[in-house]
């Protein structure tokens, strides 16, 4: 036994030991929030058992004893579960349940009620009762060390009162993909001992004959202890010399003792309820993992041809995840209702339209609607229907009811804006302009609404409008990344910030010669807040109207500045040269095309000139070296 990590936990809110079990529940039910290589987990069954004792045999089971509400009492299909020394065949009634579950799967269902997780796995679910009984016998007969490890440090103090344990059978589902070659789910027995403050994880192994047993390797325990009013959380490994890390389901012991332990300690003393939602509770996690990987491989090339300014990986893989969820949900709905036609859909506010494209390509008819067209829409092809927004034209009520309907709209809008809502007969808020019916000859025959211009109300007070100050999104999105700011304004800010970093030395605004014999002035560093404090108020206000403000402007001028952890530095291009990181062919070609196409800021403005000689600097040292920029060849979009 080895302790791989121990953390002292400060508990000012007196949340322990309850907070510890809340943290354990997160790791038990949603381990993917800590281990990003897991897709999720499926809880198969749960029951209460007694801790094995040396003189005790297998505990007899009462007639009709189950696993608690909604839990399974046995496997749905497959061969008998046999632990060490067990050879009895499965009862006939369980064979009947296996056949019923198989029939339900063929019909598209998930098995009889109460069969947790039936039909999601590629191998049979364990009989938790027989498995625990077999494991108990093995502990009694030949594993006293594991029994002591399972019992915890305080179990020997009260031998006459054996601990009541909660045993959970769970299936860990890894993510599939090129970097995660392990695609087979792994099962564990999780033994929770509330009295002793321990939770032990026992891996299960299945042989070719379908027999399942507990493996003594990769057994670890999370333990809560208290010493002189101070709480500790520890993680222990039963046999560290036999620990086998696959990098996915079972990480390195150091990860358990550092990353996982730190998360458990933090979760244990969080007063708010857990924010980890079970987002896949309506579908099979195994199906989701497989479908997500299939769609990711199918649509990953969209990242390479993404024409928008947004991050392609974020949007592509996010929409792939949503599409995988919907496809499985709709598939199960069709099976439940006995339908063969795939469901249709409408995506309001579809944005880049990728989700619409994926769902349409996978056979679901639908359309996406947004207020503004995106560049990427042209790449999807005619089978993806993307639309200018919807505009209502026809009235759904008689023209004579316009005034009363207008009152209802006004009251609804006021209620959502926090304004007092008065009965129709006692309207205290100034009413908005009434929309009257115009009977002019409309080309399409529809009745139109006149906002009052025909009755002489040409000017309307702003506070009488339904939504004063409301403006819909512009059809053309304004670029707000500081790139459209005037060049002289950007140069002024860059020069001022550089002046601050160089400790107030006089910057040369003309051409500079090569660096002098003294050490090149690298300047100091300032926080973004310190830089902002030195800038004029109107300059800051202008920058705040851009996304990212001052930090974006400085990052855009990466020739001059580095912004690391909220601090601004003068960039030293000698460090860039020392890194010598290999670049892709595309990046090397881009660097070659941009070589000497812009003036070197340091050559022109730094008091010591450029730190690099002319032949090594990617920027031009003077007008004689300046090259005209080359227009890059655009790739044809992949349809």
C-alpha positions as CSV (number, residue, x, y, z in Angstrom):
1,X,0.0,0.0,0.0
2,X,1.3,3.5,-0.9
3,X,-0.1,6.9,-0.3
4,X,0.3,8.9,-3.6
5,X,-1.1,12.1,-2.3
6,X,-2.5,13.8,0.8
7,X,-4.2,17.2,1.0
8,X,-5.1,19.2,4.1
9,X,-8.6,20.7,3.7
10,X,-9.7,24.0,5.3
11,X,-13.3,23.8,6.2
12,X,-14.5,27.2,7.4
13,X,-18.1,26.5,6.4
14,X,-18.2,23.2,8.4
15,X,-19.2,21.3,5.2
16,X,-17.2,18.1,6.0
17,X,-17.7,15.2,6.0
18,X,-20.8,15.7,3.9
19,X,-18.9,17.8,1.4
20,X,-16.4,14.9,0.9
21,X,-19.1,12.6,-0.1
22,X,-20.5,15.2,-2.5
23,X,-17.1,15.4,-4.1
24,X,-16.8,11.6,-4.3
25,X,-20.3,11.6,-6.0
26,X,-18.9,13.9,-8.8
27,X,-15.9,11.5,-9.4
28,X,-18.2,8.5,-9.2
29,X,-21.0,9.8,-11.5
30,X,-19.2,12.3,-13.7
31,X,-15.5,11.4,-13.9
32,X,-15.2,13.1,-17.2
33,X,-15.1,16.6,-15.6
34,X,-11.7,15.7,-14.2
35,X,-10.4,13.0,-16.6
36,X,-10.9,14.6,-20.1
37,X,-10.2,11.3,-21.8
38,X,-13.4,9.8,-20.6
39,X,-16.7,10.3,-22.4
40,X,-18.7,9.5,-19.3
41,X,-19.9,6.7,-17.0
42,X,-22.9,4.5,-16.7
43,X,-24.1,3.3,-13.2
44,X,-25.2,-0.2,-13.7
45,X,-26.4,-1.2,-10.2
46,X,-26.2,-0.3,-6.5
47,X,-26.8,-2.2,-3.3
48,X,-26.0,-2.3,0.4
49,X,-23.7,-5.0,1.8
50,X,-21.8,-5.9,4.9
51,X,-18.0,-5.9,5.1
52,X,-16.7,-9.4,4.9
53,X,-15.5,-11.0,8.1
54,X,-12.9,-13.7,8.5
55,X,-15.3,-16.2,10.1
56,X,-18.3,-15.4,7.9
57,X,-19.5,-17.2,4.8
58,X,-21.4,-15.8,1.9
59,X,-24.4,-13.7,3.1
60,X,-27.7,-15.4,2.2
61,X,-30.0,-13.3,0.2
62,X,-33.6,-12.7,1.3
63,X,-36.4,-13.7,-1.1
64,X,-37.1,-10.7,-3.4
65,X,-34.2,-8.7,-2.2
66,X,-33.2,-6.2,-4.9
67,X,-30.7,-3.4,-5.4
68,X,-32.8,-0.5,-4.4
69,X,-35.3,1.5,-6.4
70,X,-34.8,1.3,-10.1
71,X,-31.7,-0.9,-9.9
72,X,-31.0,-4.2,-11.6
73,X,-30.7,-7.5,-9.8
74,X,-28.9,-9.4,-12.5
75,X,-27.5,-9.4,-16.0
76,X,-29.7,-9.2,-19.0
77,X,-27.8,-11.5,-21.3
78,X,-24.6,-13.6,-21.6
79,X,-23.0,-16.4,-19.7
80,X,-23.0,-17.0,-16.0
81,X,-20.9,-14.8,-13.7
82,X,-18.4,-16.9,-11.8
83,X,-16.0,-15.7,-9.3
84,X,-13.2,-17.8,-7.7
85,X,-14.6,-21.2,-6.7
86,X,-18.1,-20.5,-8.1
87,X,-19.5,-22.9,-10.8
88,X,-23.3,-22.7,-10.4
89,X,-25.2,-22.0,-13.6
90,X,-27.6,-19.0,-14.0
91,X,-31.2,-19.4,-12.8
92,X,-33.8,-20.1,-15.5
93,X,-35.7,-17.0,-14.7
94,X,-32.6,-14.9,-15.6
95,X,-32.4,-16.7,-18.9
96,X,-35.9,-15.5,-19.5
97,X,-34.9,-12.0,-18.6
98,X,-32.0,-12.2,-21.1
99,X,-34.3,-13.2,-23.9
100,X,-36.8,-10.5,-23.0
101,X,-34.0,-7.9,-23.0
102,X,-32.7,-9.2,-26.4
103,X,-36.2,-8.9,-27.9
104,X,-36.5,-5.4,-26.6
105,X,-33.2,-4.4,-28.2
106,X,-34.3,-5.8,-31.5
107,X,-37.4,-3.6,-31.3
108,X,-35.3,-0.6,-30.5
109,X,-36.0,-0.4,-26.8
110,X,-33.5,-0.5,-23.9
111,X,-34.8,-3.5,-22.0
112,X,-37.4,-4.1,-19.3
113,X,-38.1,-1.5,-16.8
114,X,-35.5,-1.5,-14.0
115,X,-32.7,-2.9,-16.1
116,X,-30.2,-0.2,-15.8
117,X,-28.1,0.2,-18.9
118,X,-29.2,-2.9,-20.7
119,X,-28.4,-3.0,-24.4
120,X,-25.8,-0.2,-24.2
121,X,-22.8,-2.5,-23.6
122,X,-21.0,-4.9,-25.9
123,X,-20.7,-7.4,-23.1
124,X,-23.1,-8.7,-20.4
125,X,-23.8,-6.8,-17.3
126,X,-22.6,-8.3,-14.0
127,X,-24.8,-10.0,-11.4
128,X,-23.8,-7.7,-8.5
129,X,-25.0,-10.1,-5.8
130,X,-23.1,-13.2,-7.1
131,X,-20.1,-11.1,-7.9
132,X,-19.9,-9.5,-4.4
133,X,-20.4,-12.9,-2.7
134,X,-17.6,-14.4,-4.8
135,X,-15.4,-11.5,-4.0
136,X,-16.2,-11.8,-0.3
137,X,-15.2,-15.5,-0.3
138,X,-11.9,-14.7,-1.9
139,X,-11.2,-12.0,0.7
140,X,-11.9,-14.5,3.5
141,X,-9.8,-17.2,2.0
142,X,-6.6,-15.6,0.7
143,X,-6.5,-11.8,0.5
144,X,-6.2,-10.5,4.1
145,X,-4.1,-7.5,2.9
146,X,-6.9,-6.4,0.5
147,X,-9.5,-6.9,3.2
148,X,-7.5,-4.7,5.5
149,X,-7.1,-2.1,2.8
150,X,-10.8,-2.2,2.1
151,X,-11.7,-1.9,5.8
152,X,-9.8,1.3,6.3
153,X,-7.8,2.4,9.4
154,X,-10.7,2.5,11.9
155,X,-12.4,-0.8,11.1
156,X,-10.5,-2.8,13.8
157,X,-11.7,-0.5,16.6
158,X,-15.2,-2.0,16.6
159,X,-15.1,-5.6,15.5
160,X,-18.5,-6.4,16.9
161,X,-20.2,-3.8,14.6
162,X,-19.3,-4.6,11.0
163,X,-19.5,-1.7,8.6
164,X,-22.4,-1.3,6.3
165,X,-21.1,-0.7,2.8
166,X,-22.6,0.7,-0.4
167,X,-21.4,-1.1,-3.5
168,X,-21.9,0.5,-7.0
169,X,-21.2,-1.2,-10.3
170,X,-20.2,1.4,-12.9
171,X,-18.9,1.3,-16.5
172,X,-16.3,3.8,-17.5
173,X,-16.6,4.9,-21.2
174,X,-13.5,6.3,-22.8
175,X,-13.4,8.7,-25.7
176,X,-12.5,7.0,-28.9
177,X,-10.2,8.5,-31.5
178,X,-6.6,8.3,-32.9
179,X,-5.1,9.6,-29.6
180,X,-7.3,7.3,-27.5
181,X,-6.8,3.8,-28.9
182,X,-8.6,2.2,-26.0
183,X,-12.3,2.0,-27.1
184,X,-13.5,-0.8,-24.8
185,X,-15.5,0.3,-21.8
186,X,-14.1,-0.8,-18.4
187,X,-16.1,-1.8,-15.4
188,X,-15.4,-1.2,-11.7
189,X,-16.9,-2.0,-8.3
190,X,-16.9,1.0,-6.1
191,X,-17.2,0.3,-2.4
192,X,-18.2,3.3,-0.2
193,X,-17.7,3.0,3.6
194,X,-19.3,6.1,5.2
195,X,-18.4,5.0,8.7
196,X,-14.7,4.9,8.0
197,X,-14.7,7.6,5.4
198,X,-13.3,5.5,2.5
199,X,-14.3,4.8,-1.1
200,X,-12.4,2.0,-2.9
201,X,-12.3,1.4,-6.6
202,X,-11.9,-2.2,-7.7
203,X,-11.4,-2.9,-11.4
204,X,-13.2,-5.9,-13.0
205,X,-11.7,-8.2,-15.5
206,X,-13.7,-10.5,-17.9
207,X,-12.2,-13.7,-19.5
208,X,-13.0,-15.3,-22.8
209,X,-15.7,-17.4,-21.1
210,X,-17.6,-14.4,-19.8
211,X,-16.5,-14.9,-16.2
212,X,-16.0,-11.7,-14.3
213,X,-13.7,-11.2,-11.3
214,X,-12.1,-8.4,-9.3
215,X,-8.5,-7.7,-10.2
216,X,-6.1,-6.7,-7.4
217,X,-4.1,-4.5,-9.7
218,X,-5.1,-0.8,-10.2
219,X,-7.0,-0.8,-6.9
220,X,-7.0,2.6,-5.3
221,X,-8.9,4.3,-2.4
222,X,-9.9,7.9,-1.5
223,X,-9.9,8.4,2.2
224,X,-11.1,11.2,4.5
225,X,-9.4,11.5,7.9
226,X,-9.3,14.0,10.8
227,X,-6.5,14.8,13.2
228,X,-6.9,17.4,15.9
229,X,-9.8,19.2,14.2
230,X,-8.0,19.3,10.8
231,X,-9.3,17.3,7.9
232,X,-7.2,15.4,5.3
233,X,-8.1,13.7,2.0
234,X,-5.7,11.0,0.9
235,X,-5.4,8.8,-2.2
236,X,-3.8,5.4,-1.7
237,X,-2.9,2.6,-4.1
238,X,-3.1,-1.0,-2.9
239,X,-0.2,-2.5,-5.0
240,X,1.8,0.4,-6.5
241,X,4.3,-2.1,-8.1
242,X,1.4,-3.7,-10.0
243,X,-0.3,-0.5,-11.2
244,X,-0.7,-0.4,-14.9
245,X,-1.5,2.9,-16.5
246,X,-3.3,3.0,-19.8
247,X,-3.3,6.8,-19.9
248,X,-7.1,6.9,-20.2
249,X,-9.2,5.0,-17.8
250,X,-6.3,4.5,-15.4
251,X,-3.9,7.4,-15.4
252,X,-0.5,7.7,-13.8
253,X,-0.5,7.5,-10.0
254,X,1.0,11.0,-10.0
255,X,-2.2,12.3,-11.7
256,X,-4.3,10.7,-9.0
257,X,-2.2,12.2,-6.2
258,X,-2.0,15.7,-7.7
259,X,-4.8,16.6,-10.2
260,X,-7.6,14.4,-8.9
261,X,-6.7,15.1,-5.2
262,X,-6.7,18.8,-5.8
263,X,-10.1,18.7,-7.4
264,X,-11.6,16.5,-4.7
265,X,-10.3,18.9,-2.0
266,X,-11.8,21.9,-3.8
267,X,-15.1,20.2,-4.4
268,X,-15.4,19.1,-0.8
269,X,-15.6,22.6,0.6
270,X,-17.6,24.3,-2.1
271,X,-20.8,25.5,-0.4
272,X,-22.8,25.8,-3.6
273,X,-24.4,22.8,-5.2
274,X,-22.5,21.0,-7.8
275,X,-22.6,22.7,-11.2
276,X,-21.9,19.6,-13.1
277,X,-25.0,18.7,-15.1
278,X,-25.7,15.3,-16.5
279,X,-25.9,16.6,-20.1
280,X,-26.2,13.1,-21.6
281,X,-28.9,11.7,-19.3
282,X,-31.4,11.1,-22.1
283,X,-29.2,9.0,-24.3
284,X,-26.7,6.2,-24.2
285,X,-23.2,7.5,-23.5
286,X,-21.6,4.6,-25.5
287,X,-23.8,5.5,-28.6
288,X,-22.9,9.2,-28.1
289,X,-19.2,8.5,-28.0
290,X,-19.3,6.4,-31.1
291,X,-21.5,8.8,-33.0
292,X,-19.4,11.8,-32.0
293,X,-16.2,10.2,-33.2
294,X,-17.8,9.2,-36.5
295,X,-19.1,12.8,-37.1
296,X,-15.8,14.3,-36.0
297,X,-13.9,12.3,-38.5
298,X,-16.4,13.0,-41.2
299,X,-16.5,16.8,-40.8
300,X,-13.0,17.6,-39.4
301,X,-11.9,19.0,-42.7
302,X,-14.2,22.0,-42.1
303,X,-11.5,23.3,-39.7
304,X,-9.1,23.6,-42.6
305,X,-11.3,25.7,-44.9
306,X,-13.1,27.8,-42.2
307,X,-13.6,31.2,-43.8
308,X,-15.0,33.0,-40.7
309,X,-13.0,35.0,-38.2
310,X,-14.2,32.8,-35.3
311,X,-12.2,29.9,-33.9
312,X,-12.9,26.9,-36.2
313,X,-12.1,24.2,-33.7
314,X,-14.5,25.6,-31.1
315,X,-17.5,25.8,-33.4
316,X,-16.9,22.7,-35.5
317,X,-16.5,20.3,-32.6
318,X,-19.2,22.0,-30.6
319,X,-21.7,21.6,-33.4
320,X,-20.5,18.0,-34.0
321,X,-21.3,17.3,-30.3
322,X,-24.8,18.8,-30.6
323,X,-25.5,17.0,-33.8
324,X,-24.4,13.6,-32.3
325,X,-26.7,14.2,-29.3
326,X,-29.7,15.1,-31.6
327,X,-29.1,12.2,-34.0
328,X,-29.2,9.6,-31.1
329,X,-32.2,11.3,-29.4
330,X,-34.2,11.3,-32.7
331,X,-33.1,7.7,-33.5
332,X,-34.5,6.5,-30.1
333,X,-37.6,8.6,-30.6
334,X,-38.3,6.9,-34.0
335,X,-37.8,3.5,-32.4
336,X,-40.1,4.3,-29.5
337,X,-42.9,5.6,-31.8
338,X,-42.4,3.1,-34.6
339,X,-41.4,5.8,-37.2
340,X,-39.2,5.4,-40.2
341,X,-39.2,9.0,-41.5
342,X,-36.4,11.1,-40.1
343,X,-37.5,14.1,-38.1
344,X,-37.4,17.6,-39.5
345,X,-36.1,20.7,-37.7
346,X,-35.7,24.5,-37.7
347,X,-32.6,26.1,-36.2
348,X,-33.5,29.7,-35.2
349,X,-30.3,31.9,-35.0
350,X,-28.2,29.3,-36.8
351,X,-25.1,31.5,-37.1
352,X,-22.5,29.7,-39.2
353,X,-25.1,27.0,-40.1
354,X,-22.8,24.1,-39.5
355,X,-25.3,22.3,-37.3
356,X,-27.9,22.6,-40.0
357,X,-25.4,21.3,-42.6
358,X,-24.5,18.2,-40.5
359,X,-28.1,17.3,-39.7
360,X,-29.2,17.8,-43.3
361,X,-26.3,15.7,-44.6
362,X,-27.2,13.0,-42.1
363,X,-30.7,12.8,-43.7
364,X,-32.9,15.1,-41.5
365,X,-34.7,17.7,-43.6
366,X,-34.6,21.2,-42.1
367,X,-33.5,24.8,-42.4
368,X,-31.5,27.4,-40.5
369,X,-32.6,31.0,-40.1
370,X,-30.4,33.9,-39.0
371,X,-30.5,37.7,-39.4
372,X,-27.2,37.8,-41.3
373,X,-25.7,35.7,-44.0
374,X,-22.2,34.1,-43.3
375,X,-19.4,33.5,-45.7
376,X,-19.3,29.8,-45.0
377,X,-22.9,29.3,-46.1
378,X,-21.7,29.2,-49.8
379,X,-19.6,26.2,-49.0
380,X,-22.3,23.9,-47.9
381,X,-24.1,23.2,-51.1
382,X,-27.8,23.3,-52.1
383,X,-28.9,20.5,-49.8
384,X,-28.3,22.8,-46.8
385,X,-31.2,25.3,-46.5
386,X,-30.1,28.5,-44.8
387,X,-32.2,31.7,-44.8
388,X,-32.7,36.8,-44.3
389,X,-35.0,36.0,-41.0
390,X,-38.8,35.5,-41.0
391,X,-41.1,38.4,-41.3
392,X,-44.8,38.1,-40.3
393,X,-47.1,39.6,-42.9
394,X,-50.6,38.3,-42.3
395,X,-52.8,39.3,-39.4
396,X,-54.1,36.5,-37.1
397,X,-57.0,38.6,-35.6
398,X,-59.7,40.8,-37.1
399,X,-58.7,44.5,-37.8
400,X,-61.3,45.7,-35.3
401,X,-59.3,44.1,-32.4
402,X,-56.1,46.0,-33.2
403,X,-56.4,48.4,-30.3
404,X,-57.0,45.7,-27.7
405,X,-54.2,43.5,-29.1
406,X,-51.9,46.6,-29.0
407,X,-52.8,47.0,-25.3
408,X,-51.9,43.3,-24.6
409,X,-48.5,43.7,-26.4
410,X,-47.7,46.8,-24.5
411,X,-48.5,45.2,-21.1
412,X,-46.4,42.1,-22.0
413,X,-43.4,44.2,-23.0
414,X,-43.7,46.3,-19.9
415,X,-43.9,43.2,-17.7
416,X,-40.6,41.9,-19.2
417,X,-38.9,45.2,-18.7
418,X,-39.7,45.5,-15.1
419,X,-42.4,48.2,-15.5
420,X,-45.6,48.2,-13.6
421,X,-48.5,46.4,-15.4
422,X,-51.9,48.0,-15.0
423,X,-55.3,46.7,-15.9
424,X,-56.5,47.7,-19.4
425,X,-58.9,50.3,-17.9
426,X,-56.2,51.9,-15.7
427,X,-53.1,52.3,-17.9
428,X,-50.6,54.4,-16.1
429,X,-47.7,54.0,-18.5
430,X,-47.9,56.3,-21.6
431,X,-49.2,54.1,-24.4
432,X,-47.1,53.4,-27.5
433,X,-48.3,54.6,-30.8
434,X,-51.3,52.6,-32.0
435,X,-50.9,50.7,-35.2
436,X,-53.9,51.4,-37.4
437,X,-55.0,49.4,-40.4
438,X,-54.2,50.9,-43.8
439,X,-56.4,49.9,-46.7
440,X,-54.2,51.1,-49.5
441,X,-53.9,48.8,-52.5
442,X,-51.1,46.5,-51.3
443,X,-49.5,44.5,-54.2
444,X,-49.7,41.1,-52.5
445,X,-53.2,41.7,-51.1
446,X,-52.2,41.6,-47.4
447,X,-53.4,44.2,-45.0
448,X,-50.6,46.5,-43.8
449,X,-50.1,48.4,-40.6
450,X,-49.8,52.2,-40.5
451,X,-47.9,53.5,-37.4
452,X,-49.8,56.8,-37.4
453,X,-48.1,58.9,-40.1
454,X,-51.4,59.1,-42.0
455,X,-53.1,60.6,-38.9
456,X,-50.6,63.3,-38.5
457,X,-48.4,61.7,-35.8
458,X,-45.2,62.0,-37.7
459,X,-43.0,62.5,-34.6
460,X,-43.2,59.9,-31.8
461,X,-41.6,60.5,-28.4
462,X,-38.9,58.0,-27.7
463,X,-40.3,57.0,-24.3
464,X,-43.6,56.1,-26.0
465,X,-42.1,53.4,-28.1
466,X,-42.5,49.7,-27.2
467,X,-38.7,49.2,-27.1
468,X,-37.0,52.6,-27.1
469,X,-33.4,52.3,-28.1
470,X,-33.8,48.8,-29.6
471,X,-31.8,48.2,-32.7
472,X,-31.6,44.8,-34.5
473,X,-28.2,43.3,-35.3
474,X,-26.6,44.9,-38.3
475,X,-26.7,42.9,-41.5
476,X,-22.9,43.3,-41.9
477,X,-21.0,42.5,-38.8
478,X,-18.7,45.3,-37.8
479,X,-15.1,44.2,-37.3
480,X,-14.2,45.1,-33.7
481,X,-10.7,43.6,-33.3
482,X,-8.8,47.0,-33.4
483,X,-7.9,46.2,-37.1
484,X,-10.1,49.0,-38.5
485,X,-8.8,51.7,-36.2
486,X,-7.0,54.6,-37.9
487,X,-3.3,53.8,-38.5
488,X,-2.1,57.0,-36.9
489,X,-4.1,56.3,-33.8
490,X,-2.6,52.8,-33.5
491,X,0.9,54.1,-34.1
492,X,0.4,56.7,-31.4
493,X,-0.7,54.1,-28.8
494,X,2.1,51.7,-29.7
495,X,4.7,54.5,-29.4
496,X,3.3,55.6,-26.0
497,X,3.3,52.1,-24.5
498,X,6.8,51.4,-25.8
499,X,7.9,54.7,-24.2
500,X,6.5,53.5,-20.9
501,X,8.3,50.2,-21.1
502,X,11.6,51.6,-22.0
503,X,11.7,53.7,-18.8
504,X,11.0,57.0,-20.4
505,X,14.0,57.0,-22.8
506,X,13.5,59.3,-25.7
507,X,12.3,57.3,-28.7
508,X,13.8,58.1,-32.1
509,X,10.9,58.9,-34.5
510,X,13.2,58.8,-37.5
511,X,15.4,56.2,-39.0
512,X,17.8,54.6,-36.5
513,X,21.3,53.2,-37.2
514,X,22.5,49.8,-36.0
515,X,22.5,49.1,-32.3
516,X,25.2,50.8,-30.3
517,X,27.9,49.1,-28.3
518,X,25.9,49.3,-25.0
519,X,23.5,46.5,-24.1
520,X,20.2,46.6,-26.1
521,X,17.5,48.1,-24.0
522,X,14.8,45.4,-23.4
523,X,12.8,47.7,-21.1
524,X,10.7,46.5,-18.2
525,X,7.2,45.1,-17.9
526,X,3.9,46.6,-16.8
527,X,0.5,45.1,-16.1
528,X,-2.3,46.0,-18.5
529,X,-3.9,48.0,-15.7
530,X,-0.8,50.0,-15.2
531,X,-0.5,50.7,-18.9
532,X,-4.2,51.7,-19.1
533,X,-3.7,54.1,-16.1
534,X,-1.1,56.0,-18.2
535,X,-3.3,56.4,-21.3
536,X,-5.6,59.4,-21.9
537,X,-9.3,58.9,-21.1
538,X,-10.5,59.4,-24.6
539,X,-8.0,56.9,-25.9
540,X,-9.3,54.2,-23.4
541,X,-12.9,55.0,-24.4
542,X,-12.0,54.4,-28.0
543,X,-10.3,51.1,-27.2
544,X,-13.2,49.9,-25.0
545,X,-15.4,50.0,-28.0
546,X,-13.3,47.3,-29.6
547,X,-13.4,43.6,-28.5
548,X,-10.5,43.1,-26.1
549,X,-9.6,46.7,-26.0
550,X,-6.0,47.6,-25.1
551,X,-4.9,44.0,-24.9
552,X,-6.1,43.2,-28.4
553,X,-4.3,46.2,-29.8
554,X,-1.1,45.2,-28.2
555,X,-1.4,41.6,-29.3
556,X,-2.1,42.7,-32.8
557,X,1.2,44.6,-32.7
558,X,3.1,41.4,-31.9
559,X,6.2,42.7,-33.7
560,X,6.7,45.1,-30.8
561,X,5.0,43.6,-27.8
562,X,4.5,40.4,-25.9
563,X,1.5,40.1,-23.6
564,X,2.0,37.2,-21.1
565,X,-0.2,36.6,-18.1
566,X,-1.6,40.1,-18.2
567,X,1.8,41.8,-18.4
568,X,3.3,43.7,-21.3
569,X,6.9,43.3,-22.4
570,X,9.0,44.6,-25.3
571,X,9.6,41.6,-27.7
572,X,13.1,40.4,-28.0
573,X,13.5,38.8,-31.4
574,X,16.7,37.1,-30.4
575,X,14.6,34.7,-28.2
576,X,12.4,34.0,-31.1
577,X,15.4,33.0,-33.2
578,X,16.8,30.7,-30.4
579,X,13.6,28.7,-30.2
580,X,13.9,27.4,-33.8
581,X,10.7,25.5,-33.7
582,X,9.9,23.5,-36.9
583,X,7.0,25.0,-38.8
584,X,4.6,23.4,-41.2
585,X,5.1,23.8,-44.9
586,X,2.2,26.2,-45.1
587,X,3.6,28.4,-42.3
588,X,7.1,28.4,-43.9
589,X,5.6,29.5,-47.2
590,X,3.6,32.3,-45.4
591,X,6.7,33.5,-43.6
592,X,8.6,33.5,-46.9
593,X,5.9,35.5,-48.7
594,X,5.8,38.1,-45.8
595,X,9.6,38.5,-45.5
596,X,10.6,42.2,-45.7
597,X,7.1,43.4,-46.7
598,X,6.8,45.7,-43.6
599,X,9.1,48.2,-42.0
600,X,10.9,47.1,-38.8
601,X,9.5,49.1,-35.9
602,X,12.7,48.7,-33.9
603,X,14.9,50.0,-36.7
604,X,12.7,53.1,-37.0
605,X,11.8,53.8,-33.3
606,X,13.9,51.9,-30.7
607,X,16.7,54.1,-29.3
608,X,19.2,51.2,-29.8
609,X,17.8,50.2,-33.2
610,X,16.9,46.6,-34.1
611,X,18.5,43.8,-32.0
612,X,18.9,41.6,-35.2
613,X,21.2,42.3,-38.1
614,X,19.5,43.2,-41.4
615,X,19.9,39.8,-43.0
616,X,18.2,38.1,-40.0
617,X,15.4,40.4,-39.4
618,X,12.1,39.5,-41.1
619,X,11.2,43.2,-41.4
620,X,12.8,45.8,-43.6
621,X,15.6,48.0,-42.3
622,X,14.9,51.0,-44.4
623,X,12.9,51.7,-47.7
624,X,15.6,50.0,-49.8
625,X,14.8,46.6,-48.3
626,X,11.0,46.9,-48.5
627,X,9.3,44.4,-50.8
628,X,5.8,44.6,-52.2
629,X,3.3,42.3,-50.4
630,X,2.3,39.2,-52.3
631,X,-1.4,38.3,-52.6
632,X,-1.8,34.7,-51.3
633,X,-3.6,32.2,-53.4
634,X,-6.9,31.2,-51.9
635,X,-7.9,27.5,-51.6
636,X,-11.0,26.4,-53.3
637,X,-13.7,25.6,-50.8
638,X,-14.3,21.9,-50.2
639,X,-18.0,21.1,-50.7
